[in-house]
Amino acid sequence: MHGVRPWASIGTGPRSIIDLSTVEAVIASGPYADTWESLSQAPVPAWFTDAKFGIFTHWGLYTVPEYRNEWYSRNMYIEGYPEFEHHVNTYGPQNKFGYRDFIPMFTAERFDANEWLDLFAAAGARYYFPVSEHHDGYQMYRSELSHWNTFETGPHRDVLGELRDATRAHGLHFATSNHRAEHWWFMGHGKDFDSDIKEPLQKGDFYWPAMPEPNEFDIHSTPTPTAEYLEDWLLRVCEIIDDYRPELLYFDWWVQHESFKPYMRKLAAFYYNRGVEWGRNVSICYKYDGLAWGTGIVDVERGGFADATPFVWQTDTAIARNSWCYTNSLEYKTLAELIVALVDAVSKNGNLLLNVGPRADGSIADHDRELLLGIGDWLRANGEGIYGTRPWRLTQEGPTKQADGIFADQKPTEWTAADWRFTTKNGAIYAFCLHPNDIADSCETSCETLAVSTFAAYHDGVKPPFNGIVESVEQLGAGPVRFKRGDEALEISPLPREPDQQGLPIGFKITVG
């Protein structure tokens, strides 16, 4: 087993330092070779296809200033950026107070992993993705490869280990995201003026290597990451795999750079072979073309697909439009907007990975908490049409379309009562009206009639998309409702909803005869 510890002993006892020989031995001994052809045979975990909803958290050193977004560590070193001026005015010049000087301030005194997972479970999430290391290079876990981590500094706690244990104790699937790749250039602007980032820098230094920043999407940019840096990246991720055993991994975009490709193939082969040793399927979520097609799970940042896909995928987005971490200026999305994002993704064979940013002290802000609990309330009523479902042969109906591609969530979409999404499970069809026009719950038997034209009756030679028998219609979480199959639409008379549910998508189970 090449040093694999029993499941029960993960995170306990002395730790060995992983090296390249161990990586190569695991690759050589398992069924997956470090080729795209071999890696394409690895299946997507079945639980992921059924889970539909996960929670993402960006929590790290960048939360201490609570200013603008999680790229504070880069932007505070770029003259002309708001972060630069804010930093000088608040903490002093960068040659006197640099980014690493936030470490003693990151004490996480209110961090309680079980409290977080209580909330995420109540929100209806089925898996959890904490960020293990962001672009800033600060590790949120115990490491034998670097001393710049939460176990040896800051809170002096193995944050990732505590979150893993709490995740599994709550019955959720544990995953983690690693954004180390971009660290090659992330702190490079600190060399442009008199700051605390200066040569000589060597492996082991917090800011190392601080290289010049390329075009972020340039897969052939120079200076090309060195073998020393790429091996360090590989071993850091393999260390996380062995010590924490995540069921999914996720990487940010820059692993698409040509220099990472042979190392990514080794990483994937190592990880997938470890999964075989553990007796469970694992997979890698990736953006753009960071992996070859079919070797992992496609992820669309802050966006999605216009229609259903034959492959399962994931969208990662956040409860705020302007930041992944907590700041004092978040532009929050509405609860309805977040639920629509979930329904739309699921109808198209996708999952929603929703990010929330805890504060530096480890607490989760009240508004963030309310949004997550609101999703949980909605899922308790409507989850039957979400969890474990598959796309129906027709994805959607209505005049409003979801924008296709990345970063489609930067402005809200104006949905209507004519916009519907469909899923299916166990022979039933689930229809979700994205923006019903609820009226006050003073109505005695039903609220406004909703019309879904997909299920109109066959008449005068006009054949609707669905030409079967509608046996019954049930409002999810409420019970049977009155319906009439007319020439133009299936007319549904929904039951009244509580005030806090009005304006949110409403789901119906259509049983066919």
PyMOL commands that set and color helices and strands:
alter all, ss='L'
color gray80, all
select helices_A, chain A and resi 7-9+20-29+36-39+46-51+61-63+72-75+82-91+99-105+113-122+159-169+180-186+188-191+227-244+253-256+258-278+335-347+366-385+453-455+499-501
alter helices_A, ss='H'
color red, helices_A
select strands_A, chain A and resi 53-57+127-133+173-174+176-178+248-251+283-287+297-301+313-318+350-356+390-397+420-425+428-433+450-452+470-475+479-480+482-485+490-493+506-512
alter strands_A, ss='S'
color yellow, strands_A
deselect
rebuild
show_as cartoon
